[in-house]
Amino acid sequence: MSDFWVFGYGSLMWNPGFEFRRAERALLRGAHRSLCVYSWVHRGTQERPGLVFGLDNGGACRGMAYQVAENIWPQTLDYLRAREQTTMVYKEHHHNIELDDGKKVEALVYMVDHGHAQYAGALPLDRQLEIVRGAVGKSGENPEYVINTAAHLEEMGIQDNGLAWLSARLRGIPES
């Protein structure tokens, strides 16, 4: 029996929304998590975009790998495409990832499309904060998304100083 893998680096880590056999911490080399996508649907609108994570080129990214059984893969893929490809800002890729136990598997990964109008690139933290505050989309408030992702990364022991700074400001914690 073949199984399929999906790599989650943003909300898929804390809200996968699909059935899976197991979830494992994993490392993707060659791309990094970045708040680099203007959200026009899930966490903002075209008139008032929010920001969501994308996998951008270079570096490495720790996240979650989900093993999906072959018999439910078609439905899972349909679900992921409906969720992640609403505006086609991400491109589907298959990359080798390394599970925490050292095993390497091939996983479906959603990489940001640099040529898409929603690609924000590397924005300064103060600009990210300005965009995220007050943005709301069909999946909820943008600050909630950023705070939840930061909390989940912290629980996993993944340090992201920029995201921790953003989360603290969004929760009303002043700089010390």
Secondary structure, 3 states (H helix, E strand, C coil): CCEEEEEECCHHHHCCCCCCCEEEEEEEEEEEEEEEEEECCCCCCCCCCEEEEEEEEEEEEEEEEEEEEHHHHHHHHHHHHHHHCCCCCEEEEEEEEEECCCCEEEEEEEEECCCCCCECCCCCHHHHHHHHCCCEECCEEHHHHHHHHHHHHHHCCCCCHHHHHHHHHHCCCCCC
